[in-house]
C-alpha cells in the first residue's frame, strides 16, 4: 500500500478539514504534528514514504534530504510555489511535485491585526486585565498617520486599501513600482529613503529573493522614526535580524510586529520572544480555515489523480 506522510500539521486539522476517505482506502496516511529540523532525524522519519505532503515552507526538502529518500515518488506542496523545495533535485530523481490553489486574504488581514494590536498595546492591556489590573498606556491613532508599504503587489495593495479606509496617508516603494501602478492603488509613490523616514508603520510585502534579502538592515532602520513600527508578515530574511535586534534593544524604533522569522519555529529563548517592544505571532498569515480547506482539498485531488495515473496540477514537470 502507498505510504503518505502529512508533515507539520501543527493544529492537527489536516484530516478533518476535508474528506480523505478515498485516499485512506488506497493508502496508509501518517500525520506528523511536530516539526523536525534535524536532517538525520527527518530523513529517518520520511524514508518509508512514497508521498510527502508539505505545508508551505515549514519543512524544506533540500537536495541533501531528497537524495536520501529513494522511496519518494510524489511531493504534494500547498500553494502555487514553494521556494524551500529543491525542484531540480526532485526532478532528477523522477519525483513529481504538485501545487494547490489558495486564498490571498490571510496575510493582509493578519497585517492589520498586528498593526491594530501594536497601536493599542493590546498584549499589555490584555495582560493587565487578566491580572486584575486596568489601563496601562495610551494608544496611537492610525487616522492621520503614515502607512509605508515596501512592496505593492496583491497583498500590499489590499493592505493599502484598509489604510486609506482608516484615514491614513499611504506611501509605497519597491524596486519595480511605477507611479501609474501606485496611483491605481490609491497610493503615493516615493523613493526608498522617503519611505523609511516618513512611515509611522512600515509594512513589508515583497517576495524573498537574493535581491530583496536583508533589504532592511542597519542603515535602513537608522532612517526610521524612533516612534515607528516595523511590520513583517512576508518573509523573515527581508530584514537583517541581527540589525533589528540591536535596533529594538536600544529603542531605535518603537517596535516590531512580526509573523515571520529567519528560523521557524522561532527558537526558544530568542530575543523576539522576550522584548517588550516586539509583538510576535507564529507565522499565521495563511493559517485560516478557508486557506487550509483549499490546500487540503487540492492535495486530496492531486493524490487521487496521481494514484489513478490521471493528469494532476503540477507545479513543475
TAFENPE-V807566 format. One record per pair of residues at least 4 apart in sequence whose ideal C-beta (glycine too) atoms are under 6 Angstrom apart, sorted by the first residue. I is the first residue (numbers start at 1). J is the second residue. Records with the same first field share a line. If there is no record, write none. Layout:
I->J / J
This chain:
1->28
2->27 / 50
3->28 / 48 / 49 / 50
4->27 / 29 / 51
5->30 / 49 / 52
6->14 / 31 / 53
7->32 / 54 / 59
8->35 / 55 / 58 / 59
9->14 / 31 / 33
12->33
13->17
14->31 / 296
15->20
17->292 / 293 / 296
18->296 / 297 / 300
20->24 / 300
22->304
23->27 / 300 / 303
24->29
26->307
36->41 / 42
43->68
46->69
50->71 / 73
51->74
52->75
53->76 / 299
54->59 / 77
55->78
56->78 / 79
57->84
60->84
61->65 / 66 / 85
62->86
63->86 / 89
66->89 / 90
72->95
74->96 / 306
75->97
76->98 / 299 / 302
77->82 / 97
78->100 / 295
79->102
80->99
87->316
90->95 / 97
97->315 / 316
98->302 / 312 / 313 / 314
99->313 / 315
100->295 / 298 / 299
101->294 / 298
102->291 / 294
103->290 / 291
104->154
105->109
106->285 / 286 / 288 / 291
107->155 / 233 / 285
108->155 / 158 / 159
110->233 / 284 / 285
111->159 / 203 / 233
112->116 / 162
114->231 / 257
115->201 / 231
117->122 / 279
118->229 / 257 / 279
119->139 / 140 / 142
120->139
121->125 / 137
122->126
124->136
128->133 / 136
142->166 / 168
143->166 / 167
145->168 / 200
146->169 / 198 / 199 / 200
147->163 / 168 / 170 / 201
148->171 / 195 / 199 / 202
149->156 / 172 / 203
150->204
151->156 / 174 / 205 / 206
152->156 / 157 / 172 / 177 / 185
155->205
156->205
157->185
159->203
160->170 / 185 / 187
163->168 / 170
164->170 / 186
170->187
171->188 / 190 / 195
172->182 / 187
173->190 / 192 / 195
177->181 / 182
179->189
182->187 / 189
190->194 / 195
194->198
195->199
196->220 / 223 / 224
197->223
199->228
200->228
201->229
202->230
203->231
204->232 / 234 / 238
205->234
206->212 / 234 / 238
208->212 / 235 / 237
212->238
213->237
214->240
215->238
216->220 / 239
217->240 / 243
218->243
221->243 / 247
224->228 / 253
227->254
228->253
229->254 / 255
230->256
231->257
232->258 / 260
233->259 / 285
234->238
235->260
236->260 / 261 / 262
237->262
239->244
241->262
245->271
247->252 / 253
248->275 / 277
255->277
256->278
257->279
258->280
259->281 / 283 / 284 / 285
260->283
261->266
263->267
264->283
266->270
271->275
272->278 / 280
286->291
293->297
302->312
305->310 / 312
306->312
